[in-house]
Amino acid sequence: MSQLSTHCIHCELQPAALPSSLCVRCKSFSGIRRLYLRRRGWTQRWETHLLKLTRRAQQQLPLFPH
C-alpha cells in the first residue's frame, strides 16, 4: 500500500497495530479478525484498489469515474 493508514481499518478511530491494520480493540474480536484476513490470491495492488474504492464511497463519489 503506498499510503498506509495509521488508523484501524475497521473502526477508523484507534491507532492500527501492524501488520494486521486493526487496533487492539477490534483485533480482540474474532469475527472482525476473520473479516480482515487476507484472502488467498489478494495482492497488495488489489488491497490498495479496494481501499481506494472504500475512500471514494465514503466521500460519496462515483466508484468508477470515466
PDB file of N, CA, C, O and CB in Angstrom:
ATOM      1  N   MET A   1       0.841  -1.165   0.000  1.00  0.00           N
ATOM      2  CA  MET A   1       0.000   0.000   0.000  1.00  0.00           C
ATOM      3  C   MET A   1       0.890   1.233   0.000  1.00  0.00           C
ATOM      4  O   MET A   1       1.790   1.353   0.831  1.00  0.00           O
ATOM      5  CB  MET A   1      -0.959  -0.005   1.208  1.00  0.00           C
ATOM      6  N   SER A   2       0.648   2.124  -0.903  1.00  0.00           N
ATOM      7  CA  SER A   2       1.508   3.292  -0.984  1.00  0.00           C
ATOM      8  C   SER A   2       1.197   4.306   0.105  1.00  0.00           C
ATOM      9  O   SER A   2       2.094   5.011   0.566  1.00  0.00           O
ATOM     10  CB  SER A   2       1.375   3.937  -2.338  1.00  0.00           C
ATOM     11  N   GLN A   3      -0.056   4.389   0.522  1.00  0.00           N
ATOM     12  CA  GLN A   3      -0.431   5.313   1.573  1.00  0.00           C
ATOM     13  C   GLN A   3      -0.960   4.509   2.754  1.00  0.00           C
ATOM     14  O   GLN A   3      -2.156   4.228   2.836  1.00  0.00           O
ATOM     15  CB  GLN A   3      -1.486   6.338   1.070  1.00  0.00           C
ATOM     16  N   LEU A   4      -0.084   4.148   3.648  1.00  0.00           N
ATOM     17  CA  LEU A   4      -0.504   3.360   4.795  1.00  0.00           C
ATOM     18  C   LEU A   4      -1.265   4.244   5.775  1.00  0.00           C
ATOM     19  O   LEU A   4      -0.824   5.338   6.125  1.00  0.00           O
ATOM     20  CB  LEU A   4       0.711   2.703   5.483  1.00  0.00           C
ATOM     21  N   SER A   5      -2.391   3.755   6.196  1.00  0.00           N
ATOM     22  CA  SER A   5      -3.183   4.476   7.174  1.00  0.00           C
ATOM     23  C   SER A   5      -2.645   4.145   8.565  1.00  0.00           C
ATOM     24  O   SER A   5      -2.213   3.021   8.822  1.00  0.00           O
ATOM     25  CB  SER A   5      -4.697   4.117   7.051  1.00  0.00           C
ATOM     26  N   THR A   6      -2.676   5.116   9.441  1.00  0.00           N
ATOM     27  CA  THR A   6      -2.241   4.866  10.805  1.00  0.00           C
ATOM     28  C   THR A   6      -3.423   4.513  11.692  1.00  0.00           C
ATOM     29  O   THR A   6      -3.257   4.264  12.886  1.00  0.00           O
ATOM     30  CB  THR A   6      -1.506   6.080  11.362  1.00  0.00           C
ATOM     31  N   HIS A   7      -4.617   4.490  11.109  1.00  0.00           N
ATOM     32  CA  HIS A   7      -5.814   4.161  11.875  1.00  0.00           C
ATOM     33  C   HIS A   7      -6.312   2.773  11.525  1.00  0.00           C
ATOM     34  O   HIS A   7      -6.025   2.237  10.455  1.00  0.00           O
ATOM     35  CB  HIS A   7      -6.911   5.192  11.628  1.00  0.00           C
ATOM     36  N   CYS A   8      -7.060   2.211  12.448  1.00  0.00           N
ATOM     37  CA  CYS A   8      -7.657   0.892  12.289  1.00  0.00           C
ATOM     38  C   CYS A   8      -8.533   0.859  11.029  1.00  0.00           C
ATOM     39  O   CYS A   8      -9.306   1.786  10.786  1.00  0.00           O
ATOM     40  CB  CYS A   8      -8.489   0.519  13.541  1.00  0.00           C
ATOM     41  N   ILE A   9      -8.411  -0.212  10.226  1.00  0.00           N
ATOM     42  CA  ILE A   9      -9.209  -0.300   9.008  1.00  0.00           C
ATOM     43  C   ILE A   9     -10.670  -0.627   9.285  1.00  0.00           C
ATOM     44  O   ILE A   9     -11.509  -0.502   8.393  1.00  0.00           O
ATOM     45  CB  ILE A   9      -8.625  -1.339   8.088  1.00  0.00           C
ATOM     46  N   HIS A  10     -10.989  -1.046  10.515  1.00  0.00           N
ATOM     47  CA  HIS A  10     -12.379  -1.370  10.843  1.00  0.00           C
ATOM     48  C   HIS A  10     -13.095  -0.180  11.485  1.00  0.00           C
ATOM     49  O   HIS A  10     -14.083   0.312  10.940  1.00  0.00           O
ATOM     50  CB  HIS A  10     -12.432  -2.579  11.781  1.00  0.00           C
ATOM     51  N   CYS A  11     -12.612   0.278  12.619  1.00  0.00           N
ATOM     52  CA  CYS A  11     -13.303   1.368  13.327  1.00  0.00           C
ATOM     53  C   CYS A  11     -12.832   2.753  12.877  1.00  0.00           C
ATOM     54  O   CYS A  11     -13.540   3.743  13.060  1.00  0.00           O
ATOM     55  CB  CYS A  11     -13.092   1.226  14.828  1.00  0.00           C
ATOM     56  N   GLU A  12     -11.647   2.817  12.295  1.00  0.00           N
ATOM     57  CA  GLU A  12     -11.045   4.068  11.811  1.00  0.00           C
ATOM     58  C   GLU A  12     -10.888   5.123  12.904  1.00  0.00           C
ATOM     59  O   GLU A  12     -10.826   6.318  12.614  1.00  0.00           O
ATOM     60  CB  GLU A  12     -11.881   4.637  10.689  1.00  0.00           C
ATOM     61  N   LEU A  13     -10.824   4.679  14.161  1.00  0.00           N
ATOM     62  CA  LEU A  13     -10.691   5.617  15.271  1.00  0.00           C
ATOM     63  C   LEU A  13      -9.385   5.461  16.028  1.00  0.00           C
ATOM     64  O   LEU A  13      -8.729   6.446  16.369  1.00  0.00           O
ATOM     65  CB  LEU A  13     -11.836   5.447  16.218  1.00  0.00           C
ATOM     66  N   GLN A  14      -9.017   4.228  16.285  1.00  0.00           N
ATOM     67  CA  GLN A  14      -7.841   3.929  17.094  1.00  0.00           C
ATOM     68  C   GLN A  14      -6.613   3.722  16.208  1.00  0.00           C
ATOM     69  O   GLN A  14      -6.748   3.408  15.026  1.00  0.00           O
ATOM     70  CB  GLN A  14      -8.090   2.684  17.961  1.00  0.00           C
ATOM     71  N   PRO A  15      -5.422   3.896  16.770  1.00  0.00           N
ATOM     72  CA  PRO A  15      -4.201   3.607  16.011  1.00  0.00           C
ATOM     73  C   PRO A  15      -4.146   2.123  15.643  1.00  0.00           C
ATOM     74  O   PRO A  15      -4.502   1.260  16.446  1.00  0.00           O
ATOM     75  CB  PRO A  15      -2.943   4.008  16.826  1.00  0.00           C
ATOM     76  N   ALA A  16      -3.704   1.846  14.444  1.00  0.00           N
ATOM     77  CA  ALA A  16      -3.609   0.465  13.965  1.00  0.00           C
ATOM     78  C   ALA A  16      -2.329  -0.178  14.456  1.00  0.00           C
ATOM     79  O   ALA A  16      -1.295   0.475  14.592  1.00  0.00           O
ATOM     80  CB  ALA A  16      -3.672   0.412  12.433  1.00  0.00           C
ATOM     81  N   ALA A  17      -2.420  -1.472  14.719  1.00  0.00           N
ATOM     82  CA  ALA A  17      -1.246  -2.264  15.083  1.00  0.00           C
ATOM     83  C   ALA A  17      -0.846  -3.070  13.854  1.00  0.00           C
ATOM     84  O   ALA A  17      -1.618  -3.895  13.365  1.00  0.00           O
ATOM     85  CB  ALA A  17      -1.534  -3.204  16.321  1.00  0.00           C
ATOM     86  N   LEU A  18       0.357  -2.830  13.361  1.00  0.00           N
ATOM     87  CA  LEU A  18       0.816  -3.561  12.179  1.00  0.00           C
ATOM     88  C   LEU A  18       1.194  -4.968  12.566  1.00  0.00           C
ATOM     89  O   LEU A  18       1.599  -5.143  13.715  1.00  0.00           O
ATOM     90  CB  LEU A  18       2.006  -2.851  11.514  1.00  0.00           C
ATOM     91  N   PRO A  19       1.110  -5.972  11.755  1.00  0.00           N
ATOM     92  CA  PRO A  19       0.751  -5.952  10.342  1.00  0.00           C
ATOM     93  C   PRO A  19      -0.735  -6.125  10.090  1.00  0.00           C
ATOM     94  O   PRO A  19      -1.150  -6.111   8.931  1.00  0.00           O
ATOM     95  CB  PRO A  19       1.497  -7.017   9.622  1.00  0.00           C
ATOM     96  N   SER A  20      -1.553  -6.288  11.115  1.00  0.00           N
ATOM     97  CA  SER A  20      -2.981  -6.569  10.890  1.00  0.00           C
ATOM     98  C   SER A  20      -3.777  -5.356  10.438  1.00  0.00           C
ATOM     99  O   SER A  20      -4.842  -5.519   9.842  1.00  0.00           O
ATOM    100  CB  SER A  20      -3.594  -7.114  12.146  1.00  0.00           C
ATOM    101  N   SER A  21      -3.305  -4.161  10.698  1.00  0.00           N
ATOM    102  CA  SER A  21      -4.006  -2.911  10.388  1.00  0.00           C
ATOM    103  C   SER A  21      -5.283  -2.738  11.196  1.00  0.00           C
ATOM    104  O   SER A  21      -6.107  -1.879  10.882  1.00  0.00           O
ATOM    105  CB  SER A  21      -4.335  -2.857   8.915  1.00  0.00           C
ATOM    106  N   LEU A  22      -5.452  -3.555  12.244  1.00  0.00           N
ATOM    107  CA  LEU A  22      -6.569  -3.407  13.165  1.00  0.00           C
ATOM    108  C   LEU A  22      -6.041  -2.867  14.490  1.00  0.00           C
ATOM    109  O   LEU A  22      -4.898  -3.131  14.862  1.00  0.00           O
ATOM    110  CB  LEU A  22      -7.315  -4.761  13.369  1.00  0.00           C
ATOM    111  N   CYS A  23      -6.871  -2.116  15.197  1.00  0.00           N
ATOM    112  CA  CYS A  23      -6.485  -1.653  16.525  1.00  0.00           C
ATOM    113  C   CYS A  23      -6.603  -2.825  17.506  1.00  0.00           C
ATOM    114  O   CYS A  23      -7.164  -3.866  17.166  1.00  0.00           O
ATOM    115  CB  CYS A  23      -7.375  -0.444  16.981  1.00  0.00           C
ATOM    116  N   VAL A  24      -6.088  -2.658  18.692  1.00  0.00           N
ATOM    117  CA  VAL A  24      -6.108  -3.723  19.693  1.00  0.00           C
ATOM    118  C   VAL A  24      -7.540  -4.146  20.012  1.00  0.00           C
ATOM    119  O   VAL A  24      -7.819  -5.337  20.150  1.00  0.00           O
ATOM    120  CB  VAL A  24      -5.395  -3.269  20.973  1.00  0.00           C
ATOM    121  N   ARG A  25      -8.439  -3.185  20.128  1.00  0.00           N
ATOM    122  CA  ARG A  25      -9.835  -3.494  20.458  1.00  0.00           C
ATOM    123  C   ARG A  25     -10.491  -4.324  19.363  1.00  0.00           C
ATOM    124  O   ARG A  25     -11.082  -5.366  19.649  1.00  0.00           O
ATOM    125  CB  ARG A  25     -10.631  -2.203  20.680  1.00  0.00           C
ATOM    126  N   CYS A  26     -10.396  -3.881  18.119  1.00  0.00           N
ATOM    127  CA  CYS A  26     -11.023  -4.613  17.019  1.00  0.00           C
ATOM    128  C   CYS A  26     -10.373  -5.977  16.812  1.00  0.00           C
ATOM    129  O   CYS A  26     -11.049  -6.949  16.477  1.00  0.00           O
ATOM    130  CB  CYS A  26     -10.944  -3.799  15.729  1.00  0.00           C
ATOM    131  N   LYS A  27      -9.069  -6.044  17.011  1.00  0.00           N
ATOM    132  CA  LYS A  27      -8.355  -7.306  16.842  1.00  0.00           C
ATOM    133  C   LYS A  27      -8.786  -8.338  17.885  1.00  0.00           C
ATOM    134  O   LYS A  27      -8.626  -9.539  17.669  1.00  0.00           O
ATOM    135  CB  LYS A  27      -6.847  -7.073  16.929  1.00  0.00           C
ATOM    136  N   SER A  28      -9.331  -7.876  19.014  1.00  0.00           N
ATOM    137  CA  SER A  28      -9.744  -8.791  20.070  1.00  0.00           C
ATOM    138  C   SER A  28     -11.041  -9.539  19.738  1.00  0.00           C
ATOM    139  O   SER A  28     -11.382 -10.504  20.421  1.00  0.00           O
ATOM    140  CB  SER A  28      -9.916  -8.028  21.361  1.00  0.00           C
ATOM    141  N   PHE A  29     -11.761  -9.111  18.706  1.00  0.00           N
ATOM    142  CA  PHE A  29     -12.992  -9.770  18.279  1.00  0.00           C
ATOM    143  C   PHE A  29     -12.682 -10.722  17.125  1.00  0.00           C
ATOM    144  O   PHE A  29     -12.214 -10.292  16.071  1.00  0.00           O
ATOM    145  CB  PHE A  29     -14.065  -8.725  17.859  1.00  0.00           C
ATOM    146  N   SER A  30     -12.941 -12.002  17.324  1.00  0.00           N
ATOM    147  CA  SER A  30     -12.586 -12.980  16.295  1.00  0.00           C
ATOM    148  C   SER A  30     -13.342 -12.744  14.988  1.00  0.00           C
ATOM    149  O   SER A  30     -12.792 -12.976  13.911  1.00  0.00           O
ATOM    150  CB  SER A  30     -12.862 -14.387  16.800  1.00  0.00           C
ATOM    151  N   GLY A  31     -14.575 -12.293  15.062  1.00  0.00           N
ATOM    152  CA  GLY A  31     -15.346 -12.036  13.848  1.00  0.00           C
ATOM    153  C   GLY A  31     -14.739 -10.924  13.011  1.00  0.00           C
ATOM    154  O   GLY A  31     -14.711 -11.003  11.783  1.00  0.00           O
ATOM    155  N   ILE A  32     -14.255  -9.892  13.681  1.00  0.00           N
ATOM    156  CA  ILE A  32     -13.616  -8.784  12.969  1.00  0.00           C
ATOM    157  C   ILE A  32     -12.291  -9.249  12.388  1.00  0.00           C
ATOM    158  O   ILE A  32     -11.962  -8.915  11.250  1.00  0.00           O
ATOM    159  CB  ILE A  32     -13.403  -7.570  13.907  1.00  0.00           C
ATOM    160  N   ARG A  33     -11.527 -10.015  13.156  1.00  0.00           N
ATOM    161  CA  ARG A  33     -10.246 -10.544  12.644  1.00  0.00           C
ATOM    162  C   ARG A  33     -10.482 -11.364  11.378  1.00  0.00           C
ATOM    163  O   ARG A  33      -9.754 -11.212  10.397  1.00  0.00           O
ATOM    164  CB  ARG A  33      -9.535 -11.416  13.723  1.00  0.00           C
ATOM    165  N   ARG A  34     -11.496 -12.233  11.394  1.00  0.00           N
ATOM    166  CA  ARG A  34     -11.794 -13.077  10.240  1.00  0.00           C
ATOM    167  C   ARG A  34     -12.200 -12.241   9.031  1.00  0.00           C
ATOM    168  O   ARG A  34     -11.863 -12.576   7.895  1.00  0.00           O
ATOM    169  CB  ARG A  34     -12.899 -14.072  10.582  1.00  0.00           C
ATOM    170  N   LEU A  35     -12.917 -11.165   9.278  1.00  0.00           N
ATOM    171  CA  LEU A  35     -13.371 -10.298   8.200  1.00  0.00           C
ATOM    172  C   LEU A  35     -12.198  -9.698   7.426  1.00  0.00           C
ATOM    173  O   LEU A  35     -12.281  -9.502   6.213  1.00  0.00           O
ATOM    174  CB  LEU A  35     -14.249  -9.190   8.757  1.00  0.00           C
ATOM    175  N   TYR A  36     -11.114  -9.409   8.131  1.00  0.00           N
ATOM    176  CA  TYR A  36      -9.983  -8.735   7.501  1.00  0.00           C
ATOM    177  C   TYR A  36      -8.790  -9.647   7.217  1.00  0.00           C
ATOM    178  O   TYR A  36      -7.697  -9.156   6.932  1.00  0.00           O
ATOM    179  CB  TYR A  36      -9.539  -7.607   8.366  1.00  0.00           C
ATOM    180  N   LEU A  37      -8.980 -10.957   7.290  1.00  0.00           N
ATOM    181  CA  LEU A  37      -7.913 -11.864   6.894  1.00  0.00           C
ATOM    182  C   LEU A  37      -7.632 -11.677   5.412  1.00  0.00           C
ATOM    183  O   LEU A  37      -8.552 -11.517   4.610  1.00  0.00           O
ATOM    184  CB  LEU A  37      -8.285 -13.337   7.205  1.00  0.00           C
ATOM    185  N   ARG A  38      -6.385 -11.698   5.067  1.00  0.00           N
ATOM    186  CA  ARG A  38      -6.041 -11.564   3.655  1.00  0.00           C
ATOM    187  C   ARG A  38      -6.542 -12.799   2.918  1.00  0.00           C
ATOM    188  O   ARG A  38      -6.228 -13.930   3.288  1.00  0.00           O
ATOM    189  CB  ARG A  38      -4.502 -11.381   3.460  1.00  0.00           C
ATOM    190  N   ARG A  39      -7.298 -12.574   1.908  1.00  0.00           N
ATOM    191  CA  ARG A  39      -7.854 -13.673   1.138  1.00  0.00           C
ATOM    192  C   ARG A  39      -6.797 -14.243   0.196  1.00  0.00           C
ATOM    193  O   ARG A  39      -5.924 -13.521  -0.286  1.00  0.00           O
ATOM    194  CB  ARG A  39      -9.088 -13.210   0.347  1.00  0.00           C
ATOM    195  N   ARG A  40      -6.887 -15.531  -0.054  1.00  0.00           N
ATOM    196  CA  ARG A  40      -5.936 -16.182  -0.947  1.00  0.00           C
ATOM    197  C   ARG A  40      -6.003 -15.527  -2.329  1.00  0.00           C
ATOM    198  O   ARG A  40      -7.088 -15.342  -2.882  1.00  0.00           O
ATOM    199  CB  ARG A  40      -6.224 -17.706  -1.043  1.00  0.00           C
ATOM    200  N   GLY A  41      -4.866 -15.187  -2.869  1.00  0.00           N
ATOM    201  CA  GLY A  41      -4.813 -14.575  -4.191  1.00  0.00           C
ATOM    202  C   GLY A  41      -4.855 -13.060  -4.171  1.00  0.00           C
ATOM    203  O   GLY A  41      -4.612 -12.427  -5.198  1.00  0.00           O
ATOM    204  N   TRP A  42      -5.162 -12.456  -3.009  1.00  0.00           N
ATOM    205  CA  TRP A  42      -5.184 -10.999  -2.952  1.00  0.00           C
ATOM    206  C   TRP A  42      -3.760 -10.474  -2.934  1.00  0.00           C
ATOM    207  O   TRP A  42      -2.927 -10.945  -2.160  1.00  0.00           O
ATOM    208  CB  TRP A  42      -5.963 -10.503  -1.716  1.00  0.00           C
ATOM    209  N   THR A  43      -3.489  -9.521  -3.769  1.00  0.00           N
ATOM    210  CA  THR A  43      -2.171  -8.894  -3.817  1.00  0.00           C
ATOM    211  C   THR A  43      -2.239  -7.541  -3.125  1.00  0.00           C
ATOM    212  O   THR A  43      -3.318  -7.041  -2.806  1.00  0.00           O
ATOM    213  CB  THR A  43      -1.676  -8.740  -5.283  1.00  0.00           C
ATOM    214  N   GLN A  44      -1.083  -6.969  -2.902  1.00  0.00           N
ATOM    215  CA  GLN A  44      -1.025  -5.629  -2.310  1.00  0.00           C
ATOM    216  C   GLN A  44      -1.712  -4.623  -3.234  1.00  0.00           C
ATOM    217  O   GLN A  44      -2.363  -3.689  -2.766  1.00  0.00           O
ATOM    218  CB  GLN A  44       0.448  -5.206  -2.045  1.00  0.00           C
ATOM    219  N   ARG A  45      -1.567  -4.816  -4.535  1.00  0.00           N
ATOM    220  CA  ARG A  45      -2.206  -3.917  -5.512  1.00  0.00           C
ATOM    221  C   ARG A  45      -3.734  -3.995  -5.400  1.00  0.00           C
ATOM    222  O   ARG A  45      -4.415  -2.971  -5.451  1.00  0.00           O
ATOM    223  CB  ARG A  45      -1.757  -4.275  -6.957  1.00  0.00           C
ATOM    224  N   TRP A  46      -4.267  -5.210  -5.249  1.00  0.00           N
ATOM    225  CA  TRP A  46      -5.717  -5.391  -5.117  1.00  0.00           C
ATOM    226  C   TRP A  46      -6.226  -4.739  -3.834  1.00  0.00           C
ATOM    227  O   TRP A  46      -7.264  -4.076  -3.846  1.00  0.00           O
ATOM    228  CB  TRP A  46      -6.080  -6.891  -5.130  1.00  0.00           C
ATOM    229  N   GLU A  47      -5.508  -4.921  -2.735  1.00  0.00           N
ATOM    230  CA  GLU A  47      -5.922  -4.314  -1.466  1.00  0.00           C
ATOM    231  C   GLU A  47      -5.891  -2.793  -1.549  1.00  0.00           C
ATOM    232  O   GLU A  47      -6.758  -2.124  -0.986  1.00  0.00           O
ATOM    233  CB  GLU A  47      -5.020  -4.795  -0.322  1.00  0.00           C
ATOM    234  N   THR A  48      -4.903  -2.242  -2.244  1.00  0.00           N
ATOM    235  CA  THR A  48      -4.828  -0.793  -2.436  1.00  0.00           C
ATOM    236  C   THR A  48      -6.024  -0.314  -3.257  1.00  0.00           C
ATOM    237  O   THR A  48      -6.610   0.728  -2.963  1.00  0.00           O
ATOM    238  CB  THR A  48      -3.499  -0.399  -3.132  1.00  0.00           C
ATOM    239  N   HIS A  49      -6.376  -1.072  -4.272  1.00  0.00           N
ATOM    240  CA  HIS A  49      -7.538  -0.745  -5.112  1.00  0.00           C
ATOM    241  C   HIS A  49      -8.819  -0.740  -4.270  1.00  0.00           C
ATOM    242  O   HIS A  49      -9.636   0.173  -4.388  1.00  0.00           O
ATOM    243  CB  HIS A  49      -7.668  -1.760  -6.285  1.00  0.00           C
ATOM    244  N   LEU A  50      -8.994  -1.756  -3.425  1.00  0.00           N
ATOM    245  CA  LEU A  50     -10.185  -1.816  -2.568  1.00  0.00           C
ATOM    246  C   LEU A  50     -10.223  -0.644  -1.586  1.00  0.00           C
ATOM    247  O   LEU A  50     -11.288  -0.081  -1.330  1.00  0.00           O
ATOM    248  CB  LEU A  50     -10.221  -3.146  -1.798  1.00  0.00           C
ATOM    249  N   LEU A  51      -9.069  -0.278  -1.039  1.00  0.00           N
ATOM    250  CA  LEU A  51      -9.008   0.854  -0.121  1.00  0.00           C
ATOM    251  C   LEU A  51      -9.387   2.148  -0.833  1.00  0.00           C
ATOM    252  O   LEU A  51     -10.083   2.991  -0.267  1.00  0.00           O
ATOM    253  CB  LEU A  51      -7.606   0.975   0.489  1.00  0.00           C
ATOM    254  N   LYS A  52      -8.930   2.304  -2.071  1.00  0.00           N
ATOM    255  CA  LYS A  52      -9.283   3.488  -2.860  1.00  0.00           C
ATOM    256  C   LYS A  52     -10.792   3.548  -3.102  1.00  0.00           C
ATOM    257  O   LYS A  52     -11.403   4.611  -2.984  1.00  0.00           O
ATOM    258  CB  LYS A  52      -8.528   3.485  -4.207  1.00  0.00           C
ATOM    259  N   LEU A  53     -11.388   2.407  -3.439  1.00  0.00           N
ATOM    260  CA  LEU A  53     -12.838   2.367  -3.649  1.00  0.00           C
ATOM    261  C   LEU A  53     -13.599   2.687  -2.365  1.00  0.00           C
ATOM    262  O   LEU A  53     -14.623   3.369  -2.398  1.00  0.00           O
ATOM    263  CB  LEU A  53     -13.259   0.994  -4.175  1.00  0.00           C
ATOM    264  N   THR A  54     -13.097   2.194  -1.237  1.00  0.00           N
ATOM    265  CA  THR A  54     -13.721   2.478   0.057  1.00  0.00           C
ATOM    266  C   THR A  54     -13.718   3.970   0.339  1.00  0.00           C
ATOM    267  O   THR A  54     -14.729   4.530   0.762  1.00  0.00           O
ATOM    268  CB  THR A  54     -12.998   1.727   1.182  1.00  0.00           C
ATOM    269  N   ARG A  55     -12.592   4.606   0.106  1.00  0.00           N
ATOM    270  CA  ARG A  55     -12.487   6.057   0.347  1.00  0.00           C
ATOM    271  C   ARG A  55     -13.424   6.843  -0.574  1.00  0.00           C
ATOM    272  O   ARG A  55     -14.056   7.808  -0.145  1.00  0.00           O
ATOM    273  CB  ARG A  55     -11.032   6.532   0.141  1.00  0.00           C
ATOM    274  N   ARG A  56     -13.509   6.426  -1.835  1.00  0.00           N
ATOM    275  CA  ARG A  56     -14.414   7.106  -2.774  1.00  0.00           C
ATOM    276  C   ARG A  56     -15.869   6.933  -2.334  1.00  0.00           C
ATOM    277  O   ARG A  56     -16.659   7.873  -2.427  1.00  0.00           O
ATOM    278  CB  ARG A  56     -14.221   6.559  -4.214  1.00  0.00           C
ATOM    279  N   ALA A  57     -16.225   5.749  -1.861  1.00  0.00           N
ATOM    280  CA  ALA A  57     -17.588   5.502  -1.394  1.00  0.00           C
ATOM    281  C   ALA A  57     -17.898   6.355  -0.164  1.00  0.00           C
ATOM    282  O   ALA A  57     -19.000   6.889  -0.044  1.00  0.00           O
ATOM    283  CB  ALA A  57     -17.786   4.007  -1.070  1.00  0.00           C
ATOM    284  N   GLN A  58     -16.937   6.486   0.745  1.00  0.00           N
ATOM    285  CA  GLN A  58     -17.144   7.307   1.937  1.00  0.00           C
ATOM    286  C   GLN A  58     -17.354   8.766   1.578  1.00  0.00           C
ATOM    287  O   GLN A  58     -18.076   9.481   2.273  1.00  0.00           O
ATOM    288  CB  GLN A  58     -15.964   7.175   2.885  1.00  0.00           C
ATOM    289  N   GLN A  59     -16.730   9.212   0.498  1.00  0.00           N
ATOM    290  CA  GLN A  59     -16.871  10.594   0.045  1.00  0.00           C
ATOM    291  C   GLN A  59     -18.071  10.752  -0.893  1.00  0.00           C
ATOM    292  O   GLN A  59     -18.319  11.840  -1.414  1.00  0.00           O
ATOM    293  CB  GLN A  59     -15.590  11.054  -0.658  1.00  0.00           C
ATOM    294  N   GLN A  60     -18.805   9.672  -1.102  1.00  0.00           N
ATOM    295  CA  GLN A  60     -19.972   9.647  -1.986  1.00  0.00           C
ATOM    296  C   GLN A  60     -19.621  10.085  -3.404  1.00  0.00           C
ATOM    297  O   GLN A  60     -20.377  10.804  -4.056  1.00  0.00           O
ATOM    298  CB  GLN A  60     -21.071  10.542  -1.428  1.00  0.00           C
ATOM    299  N   LEU A  61     -18.456   9.635  -3.863  1.00  0.00           N
ATOM    300  CA  LEU A  61     -18.017   9.886  -5.230  1.00  0.00           C
ATOM    301  C   LEU A  61     -18.307   8.649  -6.075  1.00  0.00           C
ATOM    302  O   LEU A  61     -18.436   7.553  -5.530  1.00  0.00           O
ATOM    303  CB  LEU A  61     -16.503  10.250  -5.275  1.00  0.00           C
ATOM    304  N   PRO A  62     -18.413   8.801  -7.392  1.00  0.00           N
ATOM    305  CA  PRO A  62     -18.583   7.624  -8.244  1.00  0.00           C
ATOM    306  C   PRO A  62     -17.385   6.683  -8.060  1.00  0.00           C
ATOM    307  O   PRO A  62     -16.240   7.134  -8.023  1.00  0.00           O
ATOM    308  CB  PRO A  62     -18.733   8.042  -9.743  1.00  0.00           C
ATOM    309  N   LEU A  63     -17.648   5.397  -7.945  1.00  0.00           N
ATOM    310  CA  LEU A  63     -16.563   4.454  -7.727  1.00  0.00           C
ATOM    311  C   LEU A  63     -15.684   4.293  -8.956  1.00  0.00           C
ATOM    312  O   LEU A  63     -14.469   4.134  -8.839  1.00  0.00           O
ATOM    313  CB  LEU A  63     -17.119   3.115  -7.320  1.00  0.00           C
ATOM    314  N   PHE A  64     -16.286   4.334 -10.119  1.00  0.00           N
ATOM    315  CA  PHE A  64     -15.538   4.121 -11.354  1.00  0.00           C
ATOM    316  C   PHE A  64     -15.762   5.290 -12.311  1.00  0.00           C
ATOM    317  O   PHE A  64     -16.560   5.186 -13.243  1.00  0.00           O
ATOM    318  CB  PHE A  64     -15.952   2.791 -12.019  1.00  0.00           C
ATOM    319  N   PRO A  65     -15.056   6.412 -12.083  1.00  0.00           N
ATOM    320  CA  PRO A  65     -15.243   7.573 -12.953  1.00  0.00           C
ATOM    321  C   PRO A  65     -14.718   7.285 -14.362  1.00  0.00           C
ATOM    322  O   PRO A  65     -13.775   6.515 -14.544  1.00  0.00           O
ATOM    323  CB  PRO A  65     -14.533   8.807 -12.362  1.00  0.00           C
ATOM    324  N   HIS A  66     -15.328   7.899 -15.320  1.00  0.00           N
ATOM    325  CA  HIS A  66     -14.923   7.672 -16.717  1.00  0.00           C
ATOM    326  C   HIS A  66     -14.027   8.774 -17.176  1.00  0.00           C
ATOM    327  O   HIS A  66     -13.578   8.768 -18.322  1.00  0.00           O
ATOM    328  CB  HIS A  66     -16.135   7.568 -17.642  1.00  0.00           C
TER     329      HIS A  66
END
